[in-house]
């Protein structure tokens, strides 16, 4: 990962939960709408993201969000 990407990621993780969720949704939409990537490339990127999230959970670097809270955040974002 490039140093600039690390800086962006660090700053994004400092945002409050609602803002991070909104940003994540925008980034996800941008991937799904990016016609320069094939479906296989998008799937591979999602697999990398899932593996990184699992690594952070297993290492204790991240504690995650309970499903109930994640659903509530998603519903709020859909309504805003």
N, C-alpha and C positions, 0 to 999 in steps of 0.2 A: 504494500500500500504506500502511496506517495505521501511525503510529509504534509503537503497541503490537505490531502484527504483526511489524514489523522487529525489535523487542526479543526477541520469542519466537523468531523465526528465528535471530537471532544466538546466543542461548543454546542453541538446539537444535543448531546447528552446532559448538558447543564440546563437545558430548557425545562420548563414545568411540564408535567405529564400531558396536559391537554394540548399544548403547543407541539410537543414531540409527536403525539398521535396525529395531529393535523399534518405535520411535516411528513410523517411516515406515509400517510395516505396519498399525499401529493407525489412523493417519490415512487410509490408503488404504481400509481396511475401513469406516471411518466414512463416506467418500464413497460407496462402492459400496452401502452400506446406507441411505443417506439418501433416503427416498422423496419428499422435497420437491423433489429435482432430477430433471429428465427425463434420459433416456439421452443426448440431444443436449447437454444442459448438462454432464453428467459428461464426455462426450467432449471438449467444448470446454475444460474445466478441465485434462484430461490433455494436450491439445495445448499449452496455455499452459505447463504444467509442462515438457513436453519442449522447447519453444522456450527457456525460461529456462535449463534445464540445458545446452542446446547453446550458448547465449550465454556461460555461465560457463566452459564448456570452451574455446571459441574465444578468449575474452579472457584465458585463463590464470588466472582467478580460482579455478578448481577443476581438479584434475588427474584427477578421476574415480576409479573403482575398476575394476580388471581384471575381466573376466567370471568368471574362475575364482574370484577372491576373493568376488565378489558371490554366486555360486552357493553357495559354502561357507557364507557368512553366512546366506543364505536357508535352507539345509538345517539349520543349527544352530538357527535360530529356529523352524523347523517342529518340531524335536525337543524344544524346551523348553516 
